[in-house]
Structure formats: structure tokens, C-alpha cells
Amino acid sequence: MKICALTMVYKDYWALSQWYTHYGRLVGFDSLYVVAHGQDAMIAEICPKANVITIPRDSLEGFDRRRGQMLNSFADGLGLSYDWVIRTDADELICFDPAIYACFEEVFDTASSKALFALGLNVAEVIDEKVLKAGEMALGHRSKAVFSGHYSKAWASRRGTALWRHGIWVGSRKLATAQFDLPEGVYLMHLKYANLEALEIANQHRTEVGNAKGKGLPGAAWKDPDRDASRFYANLALYEDRAWARARDDAYTAIVADPMRDEKENVLRSKSKVFKFRVTLPSWFKTHFGADSGV
């Protein structure tokens, strides 16, 4: 089975370094494809063994739609050479429970459709945790997280399948019966809040995009990303702690039982459910996915 990983990035250097190390270890560095949104020599420096593709950054109008269409085209082309294309944002790492799967190949062996979803978690840096140094993997040094319906996204596809708005485009005739394929023990670890120093820098770029002139730009979380981050941390402080197994089962049941079938966009995706509890990540996240890169 041949697997590759694809992302698109603009100046989110810390997240990209996490993405590169994580997926390089799991699928091979020569099977990584990074789309640089604008000329940037730093991308190749951070990802020396990856395949870097540069596209123009001459307009931000229709940002999400144009970005999605372009990445779907790239992924479909890669599908000529690979059985599965993993596609996440640079700050999203797919992890699997090592008690269930030994590798991505075993995850994909469970698939009964042409696209897979994962159970999403927002990973957080909390008080008294160390500031991450270059080469240190977030999952080796962060232990608190919150389950998220919004980030229970589609993350991998076979050729001929389009990812769209956190889900998959399935067409109007197939929407009612399309399979929401979310295997147990597979998680999307969203690292946006896992490094406060990197978050401050990335939010400057989000503000630039979110407040640019034109139609079709990202929403409120990009217009005022500092407010978004403050809201997340305020909620995190208020949430109760819940044991991992119970929280995982509650979140999984809620997500898979009632996915969104968006008739306007013809998209199957998870509902943006909010889970008001914190969890401590099991030690296997650290032992299997948290080893530092040695940079």
C-alpha cells in the first residue's frame, strides 16, 4: 500500500515542523507534499526531504474555496501514484491507538469507503508546562486536550474523492446514504493551542488574511484570532476533568451517531459539537508520537 501526506502552508513554521516530522516518520519523508502559498525559502529549509510546490499568493479573495479546489486537484493527481492521500492542515496530526493499529496501513485496511474521518481533539499548553524548543514535538510535552466536533474532520481519501469544509463532497443523490467512516482509535490532534509562542505569531498571519479586502475570506476566528484563543483558554479553565476512556466513548458516540448532511454544499461532515470537559492524554501519545526530532 502506498500512502502520502499533503498540506498547504503560509508562514506557520512551527506547525509545519511538527507536521513534517510526524508524517515523515509514518509514511516516509519522500512521500510528503507541501504546497507553499507564496514563495518562501523557509519551507524547503524546514522540510528538506519533502516535495515542495509553490503557488502564487497574488489574491486572497475566495481563500477557502480556491484553496480547497486546488488541494483536491493535487490530491486527485497524487491518487494516480498512491492508494491513499492524507490531507491535513499543518497544525493537525493524525494519531492512532497502538493497541489497535501498528501503522497507517492497518488503519486504511479497516476502511469501507473512499474517505476517512478522525475524532478531533484540541491540544492545549497549560500553566507550568515547558516552553517548547526547536525540534521538540508537542505530543511529547503536552498532556491536556478537549474533544472537538469541529475538528473531527475528513483527513484521508482515495482518488476521485473531494474533501470539502471539514468533510467530503458526495453529491446530492448520494448525500442521504453516504458513509461517515470514522474508525475507532483514530484521532486528529489539533495543535493550534499547543504552543502559545507559535500561536501568537500565527495569529498575526490569520489577522492579515481574515481582514483582507475581498469576498470569501475565512470567518470570525481569523478576523479576531486573539479573541478566539482567549475564549478557548477561558473555557478550558472552566471545564471539568473527565477520564480518557469515558470522554473518548462519549465523544465518539455523539459524533458518529448524528453527522451533518449539508444539502446546500452536498457535504457529509461532523457536526460542530462542543464537549465541555478536559482530558489527560494517555501515555501512548507521548511514547509513540512524541519523540523529539533531534533538530
Residue pairs with C-beta under 8 A, 6 or more apart in sequence:
1 83
1 84
1 105
1 108
2 31
2 81
2 82
2 83
2 84
3 27
3 31
3 82
3 83
3 84
3 85
3 86
3 104
3 105
3 108
4 27
4 31
4 32
4 33
4 78
4 81
4 82
4 84
4 85
4 86
5 19
5 23
5 26
5 27
5 31
5 32
5 33
5 85
5 86
5 87
5 88
6 32
6 33
6 34
6 35
6 71
6 74
6 75
6 78
6 85
6 86
6 87
7 16
7 19
7 33
7 34
7 35
7 87
7 88
7 89
7 90
8 34
8 35
8 36
8 37
8 67
8 70
8 71
8 89
8 90
9 15
9 16
9 34
9 35
9 36
9 37
9 43
9 90
10 36
10 37
10 38
10 40
10 57
10 205
11 40
11 42
11 202
11 205
12 90
12 91
12 198
12 202
12 205
13 42
13 46
14 132
14 195
14 197
14 198
14 201
14 202
15 89
15 90
15 91
15 191
15 192
15 198
15 202
16 34
16 43
16 46
16 47
16 90
17 46
17 134
17 135
17 293
17 295
18 90
18 91
18 93
18 137
18 138
18 191
19 88
19 90
19 91
19 92
19 93
20 29
20 32
20 34
20 46
20 47
20 50
21 137
21 293
22 93
22 137
22 289
23 32
23 86
23 93
24 32
24 49
24 50
26 103
26 104
27 86
27 104
29 49
29 50
30 49
30 50
30 51
31 82
32 47
32 49
32 50
32 51
33 50
33 51
33 53
33 74
33 78
34 43
34 47
34 50
34 51
34 52
34 53
35 53
35 54
35 55
35 70
35 71
35 74
36 43
36 52
36 53
36 54
36 55
37 55
37 57
37 67
38 54
38 55
38 56
38 57
39 54
39 57
40 54
43 52
43 54
44 52
53 74
55 70
59 214
60 209
60 212
60 214
60 217
61 214
61 215
61 216
61 217
62 214
62 215
62 216
63 209
63 216
63 217
63 218
64 165
64 216
64 217
64 218
65 216
66 216
68 163
68 164
68 165
71 87
71 163
72 162
72 163
72 164
75 85
75 87
75 157
75 163
76 159
76 160
76 162
78 85
79 85
79 157
79 158
79 159
79 160
80 159
83 108
83 158
84 104
84 108
84 156
84 157
84 158
85 156
85 157
85 158
86 94
86 104
86 155
86 156
87 155
87 156
87 157
87 163
88 94
88 153
88 155
88 188
91 190
91 191
91 192
91 202
92 151
92 153
92 155
92 188
92 189
92 190
92 191
93 139
93 188
93 189
93 191
93 289
94 118
94 155
94 156
94 186
94 187
94 188
94 189
95 139
95 186
95 187
95 189
95 285
95 288
95 289
96 104
96 106
96 107
96 185
96 186
96 187
97 184
97 185
97 186
97 187
97 284
98 284
98 288
99 185
99 284
100 106
100 184
100 185
101 107
101 185
101 186
107 116
107 183
107 186
108 116
108 156
110 183
111 181
111 183
112 179
112 181
113 178
113 179
113 181
114 157
114 158
114 160
114 161
115 154
115 156
115 157
115 158
115 161
115 163
115 168
115 181
116 154
116 155
116 156
116 157
116 181
116 182
116 183
116 186
117 152
117 153
117 154
117 155
117 167
117 180
117 181
117 182
117 270
118 152
118 153
118 155
118 182
118 186
118 187
118 188
119 147
119 152
119 182
119 186
119 187
119 188
119 248
119 251
119 252
119 255
120 147
120 148
120 149
120 150
120 151
120 152
120 153
120 187
120 188
120 190
120 270
121 145
121 146
121 147
121 148
121 151
121 187
121 188
121 189
121 190
121 279
121 281
122 145
122 146
122 148
122 151
122 190
122 192
122 193
122 232
123 138
123 139
123 142
123 144
123 145
123 189
123 190
123 191
123 193
123 194
123 281
124 142
124 144
124 145
124 146
124 193
124 194
124 232
124 233
124 236
125 142
125 193
125 194
125 195
125 196
126 144
126 236
129 141
129 142
129 143
130 141
131 196
131 197
132 138
132 141
132 195
132 197
132 198
134 295
135 292
135 293
135 294
135 295
136 292
136 293
137 289
137 290
137 291
137 292
137 293
138 191
138 194
138 195
138 290
139 189
139 281
139 285
139 286
139 289
139 290
140 286
140 289
140 290
140 291
140 292
141 290
142 194
142 281
143 280
143 281
143 286
144 236
144 278
144 279
144 280
144 281
145 189
145 278
145 279
145 281
146 235
146 236
146 239
146 275
146 277
146 278
146 279
147 247
147 248
147 251
147 275
147 277
147 279
148 190
148 273
148 274
148 275
149 251
149 254
149 255
149 270
149 271
149 272
149 273
149 274
149 275
150 166
150 270
150 272
150 273
151 166
151 188
151 190
152 182
152 188
152 255
152 270
153 166
153 167
153 188
153 269
153 270
154 163
154 166
154 167
154 168
154 269
155 163
155 188
157 163
157 168
161 168
162 168
162 169
163 169
164 265
164 267
165 262
165 265
165 267
165 269
166 269
166 270
167 259
167 260
167 262
167 267
167 268
167 269
167 270
168 178
168 267
168 268
168 269
169 265
169 266
169 267
170 178
170 266
170 267
170 268
171 266
172 263
172 266
175 261
175 263
175 266
175 268
176 261
178 261
178 268
180 256
180 259
180 268
180 270
182 252
182 255
182 256
182 270
184 252
189 285
192 199
192 202
193 199
193 229
193 232
193 233
199 229
202 225
203 225
203 226
203 229
206 218
206 221
206 222
206 225
207 222
207 223
207 224
207 225
207 226
209 217
209 218
209 222
210 217
210 218
210 219
210 220
210 221
210 222
210 223
210 224
210 225
211 223
220 228
221 228
235 276
236 278
238 276
239 276
239 277
239 278
240 276
240 277
240 278
241 277
241 278
241 279
241 280
242 250
242 277
242 278
242 279
243 279
244 279
244 280
244 281
244 282
247 275
247 277
247 279
248 279
250 275
251 273
251 275
254 273
254 275
255 270
255 271
255 273
258 271
259 268
259 269
259 270
259 271
260 267
260 268
260 269
260 270
260 271
261 268
262 268
262 269
